[in-house]
Amino acid sequence: MEIMITENTTVAMAMELNPKAANIFIDRGMRCLAFSIAEGESVAEAAATHGIDVKKLLDELNNFDELPDERSGGDRGPND
């Protein structure tokens, strides 16, 4: 069973589940990552605070396997 990030997932947990979540949040102007509120704030609460559509944000957070791997400098190849 695949673990999904939901509206109730905390920002901190979303970053644990998806290594690219921090970049997704920052790209959307959500710079709450460095603040202690990220430990207890849900993805839905953070999205509402920043005027972001939570459904679109969740789609991005849960499709992280399709994003390029920044550590390798591009898309993963067939042998990765």
N, C-alpha and C positions, 0 to 999 in steps of 0.2 A: 504494500500500500504506500503510495507516494504521499509525502507530507506536503500539505498545501498551506500557504500563507493566507489567512483570512482577515476580515475586518477587525476581529478581536485580537489578532496576534499583536504583541507589542513590537514597537519599532526595533528594540534591542534583539528580540527573538527573530524577527524577520532578517536582520543582518547576520544572525548565526545560521539560519536556514539557507540563506542565499548569499554567497560571498560577494555578489555584485550589487546587493541591495543598497549599500551605502552610496555607490555611484548613481543609482537610480534616484534615490532620495535627493542627493545633492543636485543632480541635473534638473530636478523639478523645483528647486529653490527651498528644499526642506533641509535646513541646516541645523536641525534639532539634534543631530547625532551626537554632538559633543556635550549636550546638556544632560543632566541627570534625569530630566523628565522622560527621555527616550526609554528609560528602564521600565516605566509604568504606562506610557502613552501608547494607545493602540494605533494601528495603521489608520483606522477610520478617523480617530480623533486628530491625528497629525494631518491627514488629508483635508479634513474640515477646516482646521486652523489655517491651512495654506490655500484654501479654495481650489483643491484638486479633486477631480472626479475619482472617487475611491475605486470604482469598478475598473477603470482604465489602469490605475496604479496597481491594483491586484493582478490584472492581466500581465503587466510587465514583470512584477515580482515573481509570478508563478511560471513565467516562460524564460527563466534565466538560462536554461540549458541551450537555448537558441541564440544567445548573445555571444559575440566574440569573446575569447578568453584573453583579457588584457595582459596577463602574465606571459603569454606566448607571442603577443603582438599580432594576433589575428585569429581567424577561425581555426577550430580544431580540425586536424586532418583525420583521415580514416584510421590511422595508427595511434591516435591519442586517446 
